Amino acid sequence: MSVVHMVRAMLIGALVSLTVAGGAYAQNTAKPPAPKHPTVCAKGVRLFTDKSQIPVPYDTLALPPADGPIRVTSPEEAEAAELALRGRAGSVGATGLLVTDQVTDDGGSQRINREATAVYVPSDSARAQQACK
């Protein structure tokens, strides 16, 4: 291999390396996608206990996870937990929250497992935003 061919191969290799590194840099500095719906404050998120109560059409949204398991042992804790749940739903633009409870009897005490699904109802968005003013 001549010196000219070795230099040309090295230049092509360097150019490919710069192109790949430049693409990786551009990819790492990209902004996260904008939320699909405007955020809603906790008191603007309506609670539903049955799917049939939700006005159609609606979108389901991914509910952000809690910081850990939530245990409620008093009415005050229940109120705070519900407000936090509504706030998490509103942070992704939910105007409503479908909450279903499964109650089990643990030998004299009740255990409630709650499932929640965040929903965005277009026809309810004005009401939700007004509740936050």
Order of alpha helices (4+ residues) and beta strands (2+ residues): alpha-beta-beta-alpha-beta-beta-alpha
